[in-house]
Amino acid sequence: MKNFYKLPHRESTVRNDSGVRSLPAGRQVAFTPRNDEYGFTFVELLVVITIIGVIFAAGIVSFSTITSRSRDARRKADLEAIRQSLEICRSLTGSYPADISSNVTCSAGVVLLSVTPTDPKPCGTPAVASYTYSRPTTTTYTLSAPCMENESYQVTNP
């Protein structure tokens, strides 16, 4: 039945050599010979896999850029939270705390930050997860994030 074409409720006709099927009512329909091999060629598969690879590579680069920017934004927000606590401490006691490694506590015993924020992705060997705080005098300080990935960022007292 390979070379037969059946119409519903009509008798079958045979394909002639010119590629045209003759129908019982005297009508003719153009016929394109069909390839009996199913599937895709190697070149078609190669092109599709290459396109998917290029899209995947672009997505990975975009994803890594976005994640590094989001970590930097988190670092800036953490430094601002610490800065606000330091400024409140200065307004309460007249000086900045000597150490903020575990929490921000004023000299009067008031705890402003129970846990000092840490870096979202520690860097260096050994891994440094804390932000750098230095207090040269009781009224000045410098706060920085050593692991910034795209730019340097430092907070000092106003």
C-alpha atoms as a printed R data frame, in Angstrom:
    type eleno elety resid chain resno       x      y       z
1   ATOM     1    CA   MET     A     1   0.000  0.000   0.000
2   ATOM     2    CA   LYS     A     2   3.036  2.248  -0.199
3   ATOM     3    CA   ASN     A     3   2.084  3.872  -3.507
4   ATOM     4    CA   PHE     A     4  -1.654  4.133  -2.949
5   ATOM     5    CA   TYR     A     5  -3.627  7.167  -1.951
6   ATOM     6    CA   LYS     A     6  -7.049  6.617  -0.416
7   ATOM     7    CA   LEU     A     7  -9.825  9.142  -0.301
8   ATOM     8    CA   PRO     A     8 -12.635  8.717   2.167
9   ATOM     9    CA   HIS     A     9 -15.530  6.846   0.585
10  ATOM    10    CA   ARG     A    10 -13.842  6.603  -2.829
11  ATOM    11    CA   GLU     A    11 -11.869  3.949  -4.542
12  ATOM    12    CA   SER     A    12  -8.065  3.953  -4.487
13  ATOM    13    CA   THR     A    13  -5.951  5.238  -7.336
14  ATOM    14    CA   VAL     A    14  -2.380  4.517  -8.263
15  ATOM    15    CA   ARG     A    15   0.368  7.128  -8.575
16  ATOM    16    CA   ASN     A    16   1.646  7.547 -12.111
17  ATOM    17    CA   ASP     A    17   5.273  8.277 -13.114
18  ATOM    18    CA   SER     A    18   4.805 12.048 -13.357
19  ATOM    19    CA   GLY     A    19   4.027 12.388  -9.666
20  ATOM    20    CA   VAL     A    20   0.353 13.176 -10.240
21  ATOM    21    CA   ARG     A    21  -2.406 11.050  -8.798
22  ATOM    22    CA   SER     A    22  -5.437 10.572 -10.911
23  ATOM    23    CA   LEU     A    23  -8.722 10.566  -9.092
24  ATOM    24    CA   PRO     A    24 -11.821  8.620 -10.078
25  ATOM    25    CA   ALA     A    25 -13.860 11.690 -10.991
26  ATOM    26    CA   GLY     A    26 -11.274 12.744 -13.577
27  ATOM    27    CA   ARG     A    27  -9.634 15.313 -11.331
28  ATOM    28    CA   GLN     A    28  -5.879 15.358 -10.706
29  ATOM    29    CA   VAL     A    29  -4.042 16.446  -7.560
30  ATOM    30    CA   ALA     A    30  -0.380 17.491  -7.504
31  ATOM    31    CA   PHE     A    31   1.701 15.055  -5.527
32  ATOM    32    CA   THR     A    32   5.088 15.530  -3.890
33  ATOM    33    CA   PRO     A    33   6.875 12.249  -3.301
34  ATOM    34    CA   ARG     A    34   7.431 11.712   0.418
35  ATOM    35    CA   ASN     A    35  10.688 10.609   1.954
36  ATOM    36    CA   ASP     A    36  10.058  7.500   4.004
37  ATOM    37    CA   GLU     A    37  13.052  8.180   6.281
38  ATOM    38    CA   TYR     A    38  12.001  9.904   9.493
39  ATOM    39    CA   GLY     A    39  14.188 12.018  11.771
40  ATOM    40    CA   PHE     A    40  16.684 14.841  11.475
41  ATOM    41    CA   THR     A    41  19.975 15.002   9.639
42  ATOM    42    CA   PHE     A    42  23.244 15.345  11.513
43  ATOM    43    CA   VAL     A    43  23.686 18.924  10.278
44  ATOM    44    CA   GLU     A    44  20.246 19.941  11.553
45  ATOM    45    CA   LEU     A    45  20.994 18.474  14.961
46  ATOM    46    CA   LEU     A    46  24.410 20.151  15.022
47  ATOM    47    CA   VAL     A    47  22.896 23.564  14.239
48  ATOM    48    CA   VAL     A    48  20.241 23.222  16.960
49  ATOM    49    CA   ILE     A    49  22.785 22.081  19.567
50  ATOM    50    CA   THR     A    50  25.087 24.987  18.660
51  ATOM    51    CA   ILE     A    51  22.273 27.516  19.035
52  ATOM    52    CA   ILE     A    52  21.288 26.044  22.404
53  ATOM    53    CA   GLY     A    53  24.949 26.176  23.510
54  ATOM    54    CA   VAL     A    54  25.285 29.852  22.592
55  ATOM    55    CA   ILE     A    55  22.074 30.733  24.455
56  ATOM    56    CA   PHE     A    56  23.233 28.724  27.485
57  ATOM    57    CA   ALA     A    57  26.646 30.450  27.526
58  ATOM    58    CA   ALA     A    58  25.030 33.893  27.358
59  ATOM    59    CA   GLY     A    59  22.746 32.939  30.245
60  ATOM    60    CA   ILE     A    60  25.646 31.778  32.419
61  ATOM    61    CA   VAL     A    61  27.576 35.024  31.867
62  ATOM    62    CA   SER     A    62  24.486 37.086  32.635
63  ATOM    63    CA   PHE     A    63  23.727 35.042  35.756
64  ATOM    64    CA   SER     A    64  27.263 35.391  37.162
65  ATOM    65    CA   THR     A    65  27.206 39.163  36.607
66  ATOM    66    CA   ILE     A    66  23.854 39.496  38.325
67  ATOM    67    CA   THR     A    67  24.925 37.426  41.332
68  ATOM    68    CA   SER     A    68  28.139 39.406  41.830
69  ATOM    69    CA   ARG     A    69  26.207 42.691  41.660
70  ATOM    70    CA   SER     A    70  23.649 41.416  44.149
71  ATOM    71    CA   ARG     A    71  26.424 40.420  46.597
72  ATOM    72    CA   ASP     A    72  27.935 43.910  46.263
73  ATOM    73    CA   ALA     A    73  24.530 45.495  46.919
74  ATOM    74    CA   ARG     A    74  24.161 43.324  50.025
75  ATOM    75    CA   ARG     A    75  27.613 44.422  51.235
76  ATOM    76    CA   LYS     A    76  26.684 48.095  50.800
77  ATOM    77    CA   ALA     A    77  23.413 47.589  52.676
78  ATOM    78    CA   ASP     A    78  25.273 45.813  55.503
79  ATOM    79    CA   LEU     A    79  27.802 48.651  55.785
80  ATOM    80    CA   GLU     A    80  24.978 51.185  55.900
81  ATOM    81    CA   ALA     A    81  23.250 49.257  58.706
82  ATOM    82    CA   ILE     A    82  26.497 49.149  60.679
83  ATOM    83    CA   ARG     A    83  27.087 52.859  59.976
84  ATOM    84    CA   GLN     A    84  23.641 53.769  61.280
85  ATOM    85    CA   SER     A    85  24.294 51.786  64.470
86  ATOM    86    CA   LEU     A    86  27.660 53.480  64.912
87  ATOM    87    CA   GLU     A    87  26.104 56.925  64.494
88  ATOM    88    CA   ILE     A    88  23.364 56.152  67.027
89  ATOM    89    CA   CYS     A    89  26.049 54.949  69.444
90  ATOM    90    CA   ARG     A    90  28.003 58.189  68.932
91  ATOM    91    CA   SER     A    91  24.894 60.282  69.542
92  ATOM    92    CA   LEU     A    92  24.130 58.333  72.765
93  ATOM    93    CA   THR     A    93  27.633 58.180  74.271
94  ATOM    94    CA   GLY     A    94  29.767 60.691  72.372
95  ATOM    95    CA   SER     A    95  32.160 58.060  70.967
96  ATOM    96    CA   TYR     A    96  32.209 55.114  68.610
97  ATOM    97    CA   PRO     A    97  32.594 51.562  69.972
98  ATOM    98    CA   ALA     A    98  36.080 50.081  70.056
99  ATOM    99    CA   ASP     A    99  35.093 46.757  68.477
100 ATOM   100    CA   ILE     A   100  32.183 45.537  66.333
101 ATOM   101    CA   SER     A   101  33.381 41.998  65.572
102 ATOM   102    CA   SER     A   102  30.393 40.180  67.136
103 ATOM   103    CA   ASN     A   103  27.870 42.979  67.789
104 ATOM   104    CA   VAL     A   104  27.615 46.755  67.974
105 ATOM   105    CA   THR     A   105  27.514 47.688  71.646
106 ATOM   106    CA   CYS     A   106  27.944 51.217  72.961
107 ATOM   107    CA   SER     A   107  30.142 51.961  75.967
108 ATOM   108    CA   ALA     A   108  26.965 52.523  77.999
109 ATOM   109    CA   GLY     A   109  26.008 48.862  77.424
110 ATOM   110    CA   VAL     A   110  23.289 49.512  74.849
111 ATOM   111    CA   VAL     A   111  23.302 46.848  72.135
112 ATOM   112    CA   LEU     A   112  22.339 48.379  68.783
113 ATOM   113    CA   LEU     A   113  23.072 45.386  66.528
114 ATOM   114    CA   SER     A   114  22.885 42.023  68.246
115 ATOM   115    CA   VAL     A   115  24.787 40.356  65.390
116 ATOM   116    CA   THR     A   116  27.158 42.252  63.134
117 ATOM   117    CA   PRO     A   117  26.417 41.416  59.477
118 ATOM   118    CA   THR     A   118  29.034 39.351  57.642
119 ATOM   119    CA   ASP     A   119  30.099 39.200  54.024
120 ATOM   120    CA   PRO     A   120  27.765 37.101  51.799
121 ATOM   121    CA   LYS     A   121  30.751 35.459  50.071
122 ATOM   122    CA   PRO     A   122  33.942 35.409  52.143
123 ATOM   123    CA   CYS     A   123  37.171 35.900  50.222
124 ATOM   124    CA   GLY     A   124  40.893 35.408  50.708
125 ATOM   125    CA   THR     A   125  42.962 32.735  52.394
126 ATOM   126    CA   PRO     A   126  41.914 32.210  55.155
127 ATOM   127    CA   ALA     A   127  38.412 33.296  54.232
128 ATOM   128    CA   VAL     A   128  37.575 36.742  55.593
129 ATOM   129    CA   ALA     A   129  33.857 36.979  56.371
130 ATOM   130    CA   SER     A   130  33.809 40.181  58.409
131 ATOM   131    CA   TYR     A   131  33.910 43.788  57.338
132 ATOM   132    CA   THR     A   132  36.934 45.916  58.232
133 ATOM   133    CA   TYR     A   133  36.393 48.425  61.038
134 ATOM   134    CA   SER     A   134  39.078 50.751  62.305
135 ATOM   135    CA   ARG     A   135  38.737 53.511  64.897
136 ATOM   136    CA   PRO     A   136  41.801 55.772  64.948
137 ATOM   137    CA   THR     A   137  40.200 58.066  67.531
138 ATOM   138    CA   THR     A   138  37.009 57.891  69.584
139 ATOM   139    CA   THR     A   139  35.270 60.249  67.119
140 ATOM   140    CA   THR     A   140  36.410 58.831  63.767
141 ATOM   141    CA   TYR     A   141  36.109 55.468  62.082
142 ATOM   142    CA   THR     A   142  36.534 53.737  58.729
143 ATOM   143    CA   LEU     A   143  34.354 50.823  57.682
144 ATOM   144    CA   SER     A   144  35.005 48.873  54.477
145 ATOM   145    CA   ALA     A   145  34.188 45.644  52.684
146 ATOM   146    CA   PRO     A   146  37.402 43.901  51.558
147 ATOM   147    CA   CYS     A   147  35.579 41.442  49.266
148 ATOM   148    CA   MET     A   148  33.817 43.899  46.932
149 ATOM   149    CA   GLU     A   149  33.800 42.345  43.468
150 ATOM   150    CA   ASN     A   150  33.037 45.265  41.122
151 ATOM   151    CA   GLU     A   151  34.167 48.395  42.941
152 ATOM   152    CA   SER     A   152  35.676 49.464  46.241
153 ATOM   153    CA   TYR     A   153  33.346 50.806  48.908
154 ATOM   154    CA   GLN     A   154  34.246 52.513  52.148
155 ATOM   155    CA   VAL     A   155  32.187 54.297  54.798
156 ATOM   156    CA   THR     A   156  33.649 56.915  57.116
157 ATOM   157    CA   ASN     A   157  32.062 59.082  59.762
158 ATOM   158    CA   PRO     A   158  30.359 62.181  58.398
